[in-house]
Amino acid sequence: MTTGTPASVSTHLLDTSAGRPAAGVAVRLAARAGRTADWRDLGGSTTDADGRCKDLPALPEDTTHVRLDFAVEPYFVTRQADARQDAPADRGGGAGAVFFPEVTVTFAVAPGEHYHVPLLLSPFGYSVYRGS
């Protein structure tokens, strides 16, 4: 369905291991027009206190694929440092252990559709889905 209106994207991150939003995570947005086209970096944002990026750049009209790059390592390093101050016990990964230092999510889009892509995050796994 071609509407002349580009697709739009929003995202948020939830730290399922802590049961709260993941604030302060840098997110980059890239787009391409076709499976074999080069990626265009459109810019980025940082998650707010609710784990949301409310100011991601708009997608170009010809976008068919979107890539979100989440820099999660700094978030977990900071969170682990805070946890060590409160409870210095090693929880099994060693100090500073981050299994997924970054998460990249790539998906196809159609003109005129909105895509909300939540990332559920923990130190040793993640899940992503198309939300509403």
PyMOL commands that set and color helices and strands:
alter all, ss='L'
color gray80, all
select helices_A, chain A and resi 73-86
alter helices_A, ss='H'
color red, helices_A
select strands_A, chain A and resi 8-15+20-21+26-32+40-46+52-53+65-71+103-108+114-122+125-128
alter strands_A, ss='S'
color yellow, strands_A
deselect
rebuild
show_as cartoon
